[in-house]
Amino acid sequence: MKMSSLSTWACLLLSLSASHAFSPQSFQIGLFRAGQKPLASRTNLRAPRTSTLQLRAQLNDSPTSQASAELSEEMMLLLALQQQNKAAVPTGTKVVVFGALDRLGQLLVRHMAKDGRYTPVIQTSKNYEEKVLYKTDGEQEIFPPEAEVYFEEIPANVSAAVLCVEKPTDPETMKNVLALGIPFKRFILLSKIGVDERENDWKLKLNPFLQLDKWAALEQTLKECAEIYNFDYTILRVGNLKGGPFYDTNKDFEQALNDRIFDAEEARGISLKRRDQNSADTGRDVVAQCLVQCLTRADTANKILSLVSCKTFREDGVGCSENNFLQLPPAMKNRERRVFTPSRQEWSEAFKKALD
């Protein structure tokens, strides 16, 4: 595992994911300490994206385009196809995971490494092992050997980022991070089902623990920054996160047992849809895999998706045929892990149903 250095702001962001206890003020102090240099100069920021309407206006204003409207339409189609081809994150590149100390973050790093198409990059502090509340059953190391861990700086050749903290962070922190000029091709945000209906559904309005207003603010900040700094985004909304190989380090025995039962018996399918759907529990392993799948697919660029686990087969969902994709060994008490996730073919079917 490679150890190098990384910046303060992402260390703070990862500290948030481990403790879940923070204040926005503490982030602002950490971001702008006297004499601290940003990760990237603002001169490296890419120009704002040119919209389809702007392209069309430019084409229509030219004498050649005025003489041939059909050519303009063909050019617009070609530009659209070229843009779509560029939307997928190139395989073999590095993806930074913010929130990697959380249970979901640890699983995302392991699923990304096992999938093999991207190299997971973690930015953290040197004492990060002391901040991890839950460690993967049956594994000595927090992160797999394929992952690259950096201290105090991010490598310049990252292509994308995934923010997968299990509780919402401060939108201003995201705004400051995205303004640093890191050349992300795609930024994926984990969010919460219910954002669209939070003002219309009285059950959601009376449940402040969902923090839907905070998730909505994060989504809006990401979309605004994507437009300004010319990168693609994907938002994946999920239900209550369940499961994961953290039985031995979960101090709440009852909750750990329930998560284990959920993995083995209750999550045999998934439902993936555009925007919101009825909320339900969502397995951490399928969320981690879905985040990786979103990186590989051009058709998920600038989309909002929602994902839930299903106990039984649904016409609008797909089954999960792979067991223990991570091939994790038995835990300390010899409890073999049983967790079902979709195969690559099943993921393709799920995205086809969601996006067609």
C-alpha positions in Angstrom: 0.0 0.0 0.0 1.4 3.4 -1.0 1.8 6.0 1.8 2.3 9.6 0.9 0.9 12.9 1.9 -2.5 14.7 1.6 -4.3 18.0 2.5 -6.1 19.2 5.6 -9.6 19.7 4.2 -10.1 16.1 3.2 -8.5 14.8 6.4 -11.2 16.8 8.2 -13.9 15.4 5.9 -12.7 11.9 6.6 -12.6 12.6 10.3 -16.3 13.6 10.0 -17.1 10.2 8.5 -15.5 8.4 11.3 -16.9 10.3 14.2 -20.2 11.8 12.8 -19.8 14.6 15.3 -18.6 17.9 13.9 -19.5 21.6 13.4 -19.3 23.6 10.2 -17.2 26.2 12.0 -14.4 23.7 12.7 -14.2 23.0 8.9 -13.8 26.7 8.1 -11.0 27.1 10.5 -9.2 24.0 9.2 -9.7 25.1 5.5 -8.1 28.5 5.8 -5.3 28.4 8.4 -2.7 31.1 7.9 0.0 30.1 5.4 -1.7 27.0 4.2 -1.6 26.4 0.5 -4.6 25.0 -1.4 -4.3 21.6 -3.2 -4.6 23.2 -6.6 -4.4 26.8 -8.0 -7.6 28.3 -9.1 -5.9 29.0 -12.4 -6.2 25.3 -13.1 -10.0 25.5 -13.0 -11.6 24.4 -16.3 -13.8 26.8 -18.2 -17.6 26.6 -17.5 -19.3 24.0 -19.6 -21.0 25.2 -22.8 -24.6 24.3 -22.9 -26.4 22.7 -25.8 -28.4 25.9 -26.4 -25.2 27.9 -26.4 -23.6 25.6 -29.0 -26.7 25.7 -31.1 -26.7 29.5 -31.0 -23.0 29.6 -32.0 -23.6 27.3 -34.9 -26.7 29.2 -36.1 -24.8 32.5 -36.0 -22.1 31.3 -38.4 -22.6 31.9 -42.2 -21.9 28.2 -42.9 -24.6 27.0 -40.5 -27.1 29.5 -41.7 -26.6 28.0 -45.2 -27.0 24.5 -44.0 -29.4 23.9 -41.1 -29.2 20.1 -41.6 -25.4 20.2 -41.2 -25.9 22.1 -37.9 -28.2 19.3 -36.6 -25.7 16.7 -37.7 -22.9 18.6 -35.9 -25.1 18.9 -32.8 -25.7 15.1 -32.8 -22.0 14.4 -33.2 -21.1 16.8 -30.4 -23.7 15.1 -28.2 -22.4 11.6 -29.0 -18.8 12.8 -28.3 -19.9 14.3 -25.0 -21.6 11.0 -24.0 -18.5 9.0 -24.8 -16.4 11.3 -22.6 -18.8 11.0 -19.7 -17.6 7.6 -18.4 -14.6 7.7 -16.1 -11.7 6.0 -18.0 -10.8 2.6 -16.6 -7.4 2.2 -15.0 -7.5 5.6 -13.4 -7.6 6.7 -9.8 -10.7 7.6 -7.9 -10.5 9.4 -4.5 -13.0 8.2 -1.9 -14.1 10.8 0.7 -15.6 9.1 3.7 -13.4 6.0 3.5 -13.3 5.5 7.3 -17.0 4.8 7.5 -18.4 1.3 7.1 -19.8 2.1 3.7 -16.5 3.9 2.7 -14.4 0.9 3.7 -16.7 -1.4 1.6 -16.5 1.0 -1.4 -12.7 0.9 -1.3 -12.8 -2.9 -1.2 -15.4 -3.3 -3.9 -13.6 -0.9 -6.1 -10.3 -2.7 -5.7 -11.9 -6.1 -6.2 -13.8 -4.9 -9.3 -10.4 -3.9 -10.8 -11.4 -1.1 -13.1 -10.2 1.8 -10.8 -7.6 2.4 -8.2 -9.1 3.7 -4.9 -7.3 6.6 -3.4 -7.8 7.5 0.3 -6.8 10.9 1.7 -6.5 10.8 5.5 -4.4 11.7 8.5 -1.5 9.6 9.8 -3.4 8.4 12.8 -6.4 7.3 10.8 -6.4 3.8 12.2 -7.3 5.2 15.6 -10.4 6.9 14.2 -12.0 3.8 12.7 -15.0 2.7 14.8 -15.7 -0.5 12.8 -13.2 -2.8 11.1 -13.9 -5.4 8.5 -14.5 -8.8 9.9 -11.7 -11.3 9.1 -9.3 -8.7 7.8 -6.2 -7.3 9.5 -5.8 -4.2 7.4 -8.5 -1.5 7.1 -7.9 -1.0 3.4 -6.9 -3.7 0.8 -3.3 -3.6 -0.7 -4.6 -2.3 -4.0 -5.7 1.0 -2.4 -3.4 4.0 -2.2 -3.3 6.0 1.0 -2.0 9.5 1.0 -1.3 12.0 3.7 -1.6 15.8 3.3 -2.1 15.9 -0.5 -4.1 14.3 -3.3 -2.3 12.9 -6.4 -2.7 15.0 -9.5 -3.9 12.2 -11.7 -7.2 11.4 -10.0 -10.1 11.3 -12.5 -13.1 11.2 -10.2 -14.3 11.4 -6.6 -17.0 9.7 -4.5 -18.3 11.4 -1.3 -20.0 8.6 0.6 -20.3 9.8 4.2 -23.2 8.2 6.0 -24.4 11.4 7.5 -24.6 14.8 5.6 -21.6 17.1 5.7 -21.7 20.9 5.4 -22.5 22.2 1.9 -19.9 25.0 2.3 -17.2 22.4 2.8 -18.1 20.7 -0.4 -18.2 24.1 -2.2 -14.7 24.9 -1.0 -13.4 21.5 -1.9 -14.8 21.7 -5.5 -13.4 25.2 -5.9 -9.8 24.1 -5.4 -9.4 23.2 -9.1 -8.9 19.4 -8.9 -9.6 18.2 -12.4 -12.4 15.8 -11.6 -14.2 14.2 -14.5 -17.0 12.9 -12.4 -18.1 13.6 -8.8 -20.5 11.1 -7.2 -22.5 12.0 -4.1 -24.3 9.6 -1.8 -27.6 11.1 -0.7 -30.9 10.1 0.8 -34.2 8.9 -0.6 -37.0 11.4 0.2 -35.3 14.6 -0.9 -37.9 15.3 -3.6 -40.9 14.6 -1.3 -39.6 16.2 1.9 -42.1 19.1 1.7 -45.0 17.1 0.5 -45.0 14.0 2.7 -46.0 14.7 6.3 -44.1 11.5 7.5 -40.9 12.9 6.1 -41.5 16.4 7.5 -42.0 14.9 11.0 -38.8 12.9 10.9 -35.9 15.3 11.5 -33.4 12.5 11.9 -33.5 11.9 8.1 -31.9 15.4 7.7 -33.4 15.7 4.2 -32.9 19.4 4.0 -29.2 19.0 4.5 -29.0 16.3 1.8 -31.0 18.5 -0.5 -28.5 21.4 0.1 -25.6 19.1 -0.7 -27.2 18.0 -3.9 -27.9 21.6 -5.0 -24.3 22.6 -4.2 -22.9 19.8 -6.3 -25.1 20.6 -9.3 -24.2 24.3 -9.1 -20.4 23.5 -8.9 -20.6 21.0 -11.7 -22.0 23.7 -14.0 -19.4 26.3 -12.9 -16.3 24.0 -13.0 -17.3 21.8 -15.9 -17.5 18.3 -14.5 -20.2 15.6 -14.5 -22.0 14.5 -11.4 -24.1 11.5 -10.3 -26.3 11.5 -7.2 -27.2 8.1 -5.7 -30.0 8.3 -3.1 -30.4 5.3 -0.8 -32.6 4.2 2.1 -31.4 3.3 5.6 -28.0 1.6 5.3 -27.9 -2.0 6.6 -25.4 -4.8 6.7 -21.7 -5.0 6.1 -18.9 -7.3 7.5 -18.6 -5.5 10.9 -20.1 -8.1 13.3 -17.0 -8.4 15.5 -16.4 -4.7 16.0 -20.1 -3.6 16.4 -20.6 -3.0 20.1 -24.4 -3.3 19.7 -24.8 -7.0 19.5 -28.5 -6.9 18.6 -27.8 -4.5 15.7 -24.9 -6.5 14.5 -27.0 -9.6 14.5 -29.8 -7.8 12.6 -27.4 -6.6 10.0 -26.0 -10.1 9.5 -29.5 -11.5 9.1 -30.2 -8.7 6.6 -27.2 -9.5 4.5 -27.8 -13.3 4.5 -31.6 -13.6 4.2 -33.4 -10.3 3.4 -31.4 -8.7 0.6 -31.7 -11.0 -2.5 -32.6 -8.3 -5.0 -32.4 -4.5 -5.7 -34.5 -1.8 -7.3 -32.7 1.0 -9.1 -34.8 3.9 -10.4 -34.5 7.5 -11.7 -34.9 10.1 -8.9 -36.8 9.0 -5.8 -38.7 5.8 -5.0 -40.4 4.4 -1.9 -37.7 4.2 0.8 -36.6 0.9 2.2 -33.4 -0.5 3.7 -30.4 -0.6 1.4 -27.5 -3.0 1.8 -24.0 -1.4 2.1 -22.5 -3.9 -0.3 -25.0 -3.1 -3.1 -24.5 0.6 -2.5 -20.7 0.2 -2.8 -21.1 -1.8 -6.0 -23.6 0.7 -7.5 -21.2 3.6 -6.9 -18.5 1.8 -8.8 -21.0 1.0 -11.6 -21.9 4.7 -11.9 -18.3 5.5 -12.6 -18.1 3.1 -15.5 -21.3 4.2 -17.2 -21.6 7.3 -19.4 -25.4 7.3 -19.1 -25.3 8.0 -15.4 -23.6 11.4 -15.9 -25.7 14.2 -14.5 -28.4 11.9 -13.3 -30.1 11.3 -9.9 -30.8 7.7 -9.1 -32.2 5.8 -6.1 -31.4 2.3 -4.8 -33.1 0.0 -2.3 -32.7 -3.7 -1.4 -35.6 -6.1 -2.0 -36.5 -9.2 0.0 -38.3 -10.8 -2.9 -38.2 -10.5 -6.7 -39.8 -7.4 -8.1 -40.7 -6.8 -11.8 -39.0 -3.4 -11.6 -35.9 -4.8 -10.0 -33.2 -7.5 -10.5 -32.0 -10.4 -8.5 -28.6 -10.7 -6.7 -26.9 -13.9 -7.8 -23.3 -13.4 -6.5 -22.5 -14.4 -2.9 -19.6 -12.8 -1.0 -18.1 -11.0 -4.0 -15.3 -9.7 -1.8 -14.4 -13.3 -0.8 -13.9 -12.2 2.8 -12.7 -14.9 5.1 -14.7 -16.1 8.1 -14.7 -13.7 11.0 -12.9 -14.4 14.3 -15.7 -16.5 15.5 -15.8 -18.5 12.3 -19.0 -17.0 10.9 -18.9 -17.4 7.2 -20.1 -14.2 5.4 -23.2 -14.5 3.2 -24.1 -11.4 1.3 -25.7 -11.3 -2.2 -25.0 -8.7 -4.8 -25.8 -8.4 -8.5 -23.4 -9.7 -11.2 -22.2 -7.3 -13.9 -24.9 -8.6 -16.2 -27.5 -8.0 -13.5 -26.2 -4.5 -12.9 -26.5 -3.8 -16.6 -30.1 -5.0 -16.6 -30.8 -2.8 -13.5 -29.4 0.4 -15.2 -31.2 -0.4 -18.4 -34.5 -0.6 -16.5 -33.8 2.6 -14.6 -32.5 4.8 -17.5 -34.5 3.6 -20.6 
